[in-house]
Amino acid sequence: MDADVVLALVFMLVVVPIVLGIGSDVYKRRLAFRERELELLSRQTAEKAAQYAAQAERLEQRVRVLERIAIDSKSDLALQIENLRSAKVN
C-alpha cells in the first residue's frame, strides 16, 4: 500500500468519526437549548393570555353595569354614574 492511501484510510477511520461525533453533540445541545427557549416563551405567553382574560372579564362586568344603568329608566342616571366613579376600581 502506498503511504497516501494509508493516510487517507486513517483519516477516514479516525478523524471523520470524531468530527461527526462532535458535530452530533453540538446539534443535540442546540436542539435542547431551542426546546427550553420555546418552553419559556410558551409559559410567558400563557401568563399574558390569563392576564388579558382577567382584564376582559373586568371590562365585561363594567359594561354590564353601564348597560343596566342605561336601560333602567326609573333611576337617576347621573347619580349612579357618580357612584360608580367614586367606587373603588379593582
N, C-alpha and C positions, 0 to 999 in steps of 0.2 A: 504494500500500500504506500501511496505517496504521502508525504507529510501534510500537504494541503487537505487531503481527504480525511486524514486522522484529525486534523484541527477542526475541520467542518463538522465531523461526526461528534467530537467532544462538545463543540459549541451547541449543536442540536440536542444533545443528550443532557447537558448540564445547564447551560445559560438560558435556553428558551423556557424550560420548566420553571426556573427560578423567576424569570421575568413575568411569566404568566401567573405564577402564584402570588407575586407581589401585586400585580395588576388586579387580580381577583379580590384580594384583601382590600385594596383601595376602593374598588367598586362596592363591596359589601358595606364598608364603613360609610361611604357616601349615601348609599341607599338607606341605611339605618338613620343617618342624620336627617335626610329628607323626610323620612317617615315621622320622626319625632317632631320635626318642624311643622308638618301638616297636622299632627295631633294637637299641638299647642294652638295653632291657628283655628282649628275647629272648636276647641274649647272656648277660645275668646269669642268666636262668632256666636256660639250658643249662649254665652253670658249676655252679649249685646242683644240677641233676639229676645231673651227673657226680659231685659230692661225695657225694650220697645213694647213688648206685650203688656207689661205693667203700666207703662205710660198711656198706651192706647185704652186700657181699661179705665184708668182715671179720667181720661178725656170723655169716654163714653158716658160715665156716670155724670159728669158735669153737663153734658149735652142733654141727658135725660131730665135733669133738674131744670135746665133752661126751657126745655120743651114743655114740661109740666107747668112752669110759671106762665109761659106764653099762651098755653091753651086754657088754663084756668082763668075764666073771666070774672069770677067772684072776688078775687083777691086784689090787693093793691100791688101792682106790678113794681112800682118804684121802691116801695118799702122792702119787698122781697129781694130785689136786686141789691139794695144797700146791705141787707142782712147777709147775703152771700159774699159781698165784698169784705165785710168785717169778719166773716167766719175764717177760721184757720184753714189754710190750704195744705193738703197732705202732699 
